[in-house]
Amino acid sequence: MVEIAVLQNNKKVFIILIIFLLVALGFIYTDKTFSSYISNMSPKTQYRMTILKNGSDEFVKAGTLGDFYFCLKNGGDSTKVSGAKNEVKLWLSDKMFFNLSVKSSIASRVSIKEVRGEKYKSLTWVNSIGCEMSLLN
């Protein structure tokens, strides 16, 4: 009985240690916070929108962030949205983009990624938002 209790306690300690390491790696993995990237932008920040179709990015439109910037900055209404999910990229440069999860014309999740060779590196955690895509100019 004592051996079982010791094993259960060791298992709990191991799980807590794993969670701590994952959180620590997350902080090391991301260079900046989402808000620090947004603070370097404005409603006049230009973007190029692509959507993932048949395994490749297809150009949709280009413009400025407009009121979408303020929604990103403030988080918008992050209530759950139903519908089919689309992966949309708002390219801010040739190397950096917002990776958006869009359902029913509402961006529900966003992260900032950077192109590194043939791969994408996440620069921020995924953030829950609720921003209407119609806010983009």
URHUMO-V452994 format. One record per residue. N is the residue number from 1. NEAR is the number of other ideal C-beta (glycine too) atoms within 8 Angstrom. D_CENTER is the distance of its C-alpha to the mean C-alpha in Angstrom with 1 decimal. Layout:
N/NEAR/D_CENTER, N/NEAR/D_CENTER
This chain:
1/4/47.1, 2/5/46.3, 3/6/44.7, 4/7/42.3, 5/8/41.3, 6/8/40.6, 7/8/38.5, 8/8/36.4, 9/8/35.9, 10/8/35.0, 11/8/32.4, 12/8/30.9, 13/8/30.9, 14/8/29.3, 15/8/26.4, 16/8/25.8, 17/8/25.9, 18/8/23.4, 19/8/20.9, 20/8/21.7, 21/8/21.2, 22/8/17.7, 23/8/16.6, 24/8/18.5, 25/8/16.9, 26/9/13.4, 27/7/14.7, 28/6/16.4, 29/6/13.6, 30/11/11.4, 31/3/13.6, 32/8/12.6, 33/7/10.9, 34/12/8.5, 35/7/11.8, 36/8/13.8, 37/12/12.0, 38/10/12.4, 39/6/16.0, 40/5/16.9, 41/9/16.3, 42/6/18.4, 43/10/19.1, 44/6/21.0, 45/10/18.1, 46/9/18.6, 47/13/16.2, 48/8/17.1, 49/14/15.5, 50/11/15.7, 51/11/15.3, 52/11/15.7, 53/7/19.4, 54/3/21.7, 55/4/19.6, 56/6/19.2, 57/8/17.4, 58/8/19.7, 59/7/20.0, 60/7/19.9, 61/5/20.5, 62/6/20.2, 63/10/20.4, 64/10/19.3, 65/16/16.5, 66/10/19.3, 67/8/18.7, 68/13/15.0, 69/13/14.7, 70/9/16.4, 71/14/14.3, 72/14/11.0, 73/8/13.3, 74/6/14.7, 75/10/12.0, 76/10/14.2, 77/4/15.7, 78/8/13.3, 79/5/16.1, 80/4/15.8, 81/9/16.3, 82/5/18.3, 83/6/18.8, 84/4/17.8, 85/7/14.2, 86/9/13.5, 87/10/11.0, 88/14/11.1, 89/13/10.5, 90/12/11.6, 91/11/13.3, 92/10/14.2, 93/5/16.6, 94/4/17.9, 95/5/15.7, 96/10/12.3, 97/10/9.9, 98/11/7.0, 99/11/5.7, 100/11/6.5, 101/12/8.2, 102/12/11.5, 103/11/14.5, 104/6/17.8, 105/6/16.6, 106/11/14.1, 107/14/10.4, 108/12/9.5, 109/10/5.7, 110/14/3.2, 111/13/1.8, 112/13/5.6, 113/11/7.8, 114/9/11.6, 115/10/14.4, 116/6/16.9, 117/4/19.9, 118/2/19.1, 119/6/15.8, 120/8/12.2, 121/7/11.3, 122/10/8.0, 123/12/8.8, 124/12/6.6, 125/8/5.7, 126/7/3.3, 127/10/5.2, 128/8/7.9, 129/13/9.5, 130/13/12.5, 131/12/13.1, 132/9/15.8, 133/11/15.4, 134/5/19.1, 135/10/18.2, 136/12/17.5, 137/8/20.8
